[in-house]
Amino acid sequence: MQNNPLIQQQLEAWVQENKGHAILGTTAQYIPALGKVDPSLLGICMVDEDGQYYCAGDTDKEFTLQSISKALTFIALCCHYGLEFVLERVDVEPTGEAFNSIIPFEIHRPNKPFNPFINAGAITISALLPGPTSQKKYEHLLSFLETLVGHPLEMDREVYDSEWKTSHRNRALAYYLKEANFLEIEVEEALDIYIRQCSIKISVKDLALIGLIIAYDGFNPITNVKHFSDEIAQVAKVLMVTCGMYNSSGNFAAHVGIPAKSGVSGGILAAVPPKLHSQTYEFRAGAGIGVYGPAIDVTGNSAAGTMMLRQISKEWDLSIF
Ligand code: DON
């Protein structure tokens, strides 16, 4: 199968058109190592079911997963313990509050965190990863991710140290979780695994492949390997649509309409399911998308990346709705 040059040219043009939207955001200043990254970067990679990659813009720069890891920990945990076990410990309801807010807990006193994508829910489920120590839990997640992308991954030590030192809000949240009996391990250990998973380095190419696997309900159509069940993929996509872009999830669903998960590093993982009645030919059989644009908006999503996905989805009729 030949790479389609028209798709490649189109993506390159859209990166150039959307680069300017970076001024609508800034790099994540609350994690100093992320704050100093060049905010004008913008890159995208898309992969189709035949394994054709289309990459445009700043695609060779690696970045950290940050909150994108929350979707992947959720899937890894469901694979290990089963969906039922995980959903007994974390709900699937959006909160309408910031991703690191303590307010939903204070007001509602829920019997489990609202969803695995807000920090409270993510810290809770990261602590549940199998293994007696945070190192072993991290290794479990890392090896799951390495199986998905097919090569070794590593952590960005500088980003980890930077977040560890400034993670006052997450520490507060973790103490809250401990007080509410949601955390079975110690606060510092839970924070260690959570910050480690956020600091895993990734590329837009890897994100695109993971997106394709999620779009295909846990099946990699390039290698013919089934990594996780349809049921797990379905709930992961529901969470991506309802909570994946935090308080912009409604707008993102309306204007992009693709299950996605963002991170404050500026990465976005998006899963485009097959759409046989699509009005265009491009990616009718689905795709995975990885985006990187480190200037994030007030809700924590890549400013230029979101605008670019909006254009791509509209032009190629990728919305699932
Ligand atoms: O815990 C934090 O604040 C970061 N490590 C991750 C937050 C994040 O990526 C939210 N995403 N948009």
Boltz pocket constraint, residues with backbone or C-beta under 6 A from the ligand:
constraints:
  - pocket:
      binder: B
      contacts: [[A, 65], [A, 66], [A, 67], [A, 68], [A, 99], [A, 100], [A, 119], [A, 163], [A, 170], [A, 198], [A, 262], [A, 263], [A, 264], [A, 265], [A, 299], [A, 300], [A, 301]]
      max_distance: 6.0
